[in-house]
Amino acid sequence: MELSRRDFLKISGAGAAGAAAAVALSTIPDERVSAKHFPLDQRGVETPTICCYCSVGCGALVIQWTDEHGEVHRKIEGDPDHPINKGSLCPKGQAMYQIHEVDGEINNQRVMKPLYRAPGSTEWEEKDWDWMLETIARRVKDTRDARLVTKDGTKTVNRNEGMGSFGGGELDNEECYLLAKMSRALGVAYLEHCARL
């Protein structure tokens, strides 16, 4: 392709104009961030943390304070100094405090011990962790042994079609990595995560 002097100057000029526009736009202050300053409670202790709901890793501030009656209060705000979210949080991140509290009260509805419901039963019964882990491991092994497909024609596949894995948004990246590794070791073909990027 022949490039005349005039064409070269046109292309160079357009590239220089684009670069200048990019530099000019990068120096404009982000109005979305500066317009959204959350009123952080100055009486409280701020603890920076990271949202636990997906792999984005938004920064949050957990603010805790004690009122004049001696009651402890908590709230969560986006961390304005965090480079990822710059002070904003999605609805799930904003509701992180509900992991611990519901309507200002300690969340006593959380399950604290393993519960088991036998097939056909309508009642839950408490079990110890050893029994639960042994039962889960036995059922995983039995299902894998019964449903493992080793060959697809002449091709070796070692595919477990009797199990699936759907990770939850509250898993962090390391937990998702381990879950995926374990699932692949079991031959699970139906592997997905609701918050993957």
Secondary structure, 3 states (H helix, E strand, C coil): CCCCHHHHHHHHHHHHHHHHHHHHHHCCCCHHHHCCCCCCCCCCEEEEEECCCCCCCCEEEEEEEECCCCCEEEEEEECCCCCCCCCCCCHHHHCHHHHCEECCEECCCCCCCCEECCCCCCCCEECCHHHHHHHHHHHHHHHHHHHEEEEECCEEEEEEEEEEEEECCCCCHHHHHHHHHHHHHCCEEEEEECCCC
